Amino acid sequence: MKKTVLSMNMVTQKFIRNTIKYKKGKLMINNCLYNKIKLLHDLCSTHWFIHQHAKCDAQDMKDTECIAYLEELEQDLKKHIEKLKNMTCK
């Protein structure tokens, strides 16, 4: 089975190489890039939670409506995570 939880390593490496700026000896990034990275982190956490816990709980309760919704949400999150990864790693 292919691992579905996405890693942030590629994002972190490209971020460090391409976007670090120093201001008065401190590490700085622009707000837009910070927001993309924060969103990416939050979406990956949500995706992981759905994959590891929420779907199993819904299956245990035999809640077919919830299972269908979580599967749809998981697929949508994968698409948005990929888009953010591509935008962040330019």
Secondary structure by P-SEA (a helix, b strand, c coil): cccccccaaaaaaaaaacbbbbcccbbbbcaaaaaaaaaaaaaaaaaaaaaccaaaaaaaacaaaaaaaaaaaaaaaaaaaaaaaaaaac
